[in-house]
Amino acid sequence: FDFLIRPNILIEIQGGIYSNGGHNRGAYMEKTYEKYNMATIAGYKVLFYGPNVIRKNPYRIVLDVESALDNE
């Protein structure tokens, strides 16, 4: 995961989704699903974003984290 917010919110930025990077390959995705499932089972909230959110609307992440914190 790219960021840990407080003790229970994880943020994942899927960086290579438009460039045929590892995030698009089957073996990588299988490992990624396992990682996400383990985090969910452990009680984490996981927020996922593509690279366009970082470039065009990073404030969206702030709003989502605030919403996740409000729903605790």
N, C-alpha and C positions, 0 to 999 in steps of 0.2 A: 504494500500500500504506500501511497505517496505522502499522506499526512494523517496524523492522529490528532483529533480535536477532543479535548477533555479525555476522560478515560474510556469513552465508549463509542466514539464516532470516527469512522475511518473514511478517508477520501481517496478514491482511485481515479487517476487521469489515464485514459487509454490513448496514449500518444501516437501510435503508429497505425491508426485505423484507416487513414487515407493514403498510406504509402506502401501498402502491402508488407508492412512490418510484421514483427512477431505476434502482435496482438490479433492478427488475422489468420494465423496458422493453427491447424487443428491440435497439435500436440501442446502448444502453448495455451490454447483455450481450455483444454482439459485440465491442465494444472491450475489455471486461473479459476475455473469453476470450483475446484476442490478448495482453493484458498478462500474464496468467497463463502462457501458453505461452512468451512471451519470457523470463520469469523462470525457468521450469523449464529451458529450453534453456541459459540462462546459468549454471545450476548451483545455483539457490536452491531451498530447501525452502519451500513456501508452506503456511501453516496458515490455514484459513478458519473464521470464526465468525459466528453471527448475534447480534443484540442481546441475546437472552435469556442468553447465556453471561456477558456483561458484568454484567447485572443479578443473575442468580441464582447463578452459579458461576464467578467469575473465576479461581479457583484452578485450574480445568480448563486454562486457557491455560498456567499455570506448569508443570503436569504434562506437558502436550504438548510444550512447549519443552524441558524436561529430557529427555524421551524422544528428541526429535529430535537433541539434542546428544549423547546417549549412542550414537546410531546413526551417528555420523560416522565 
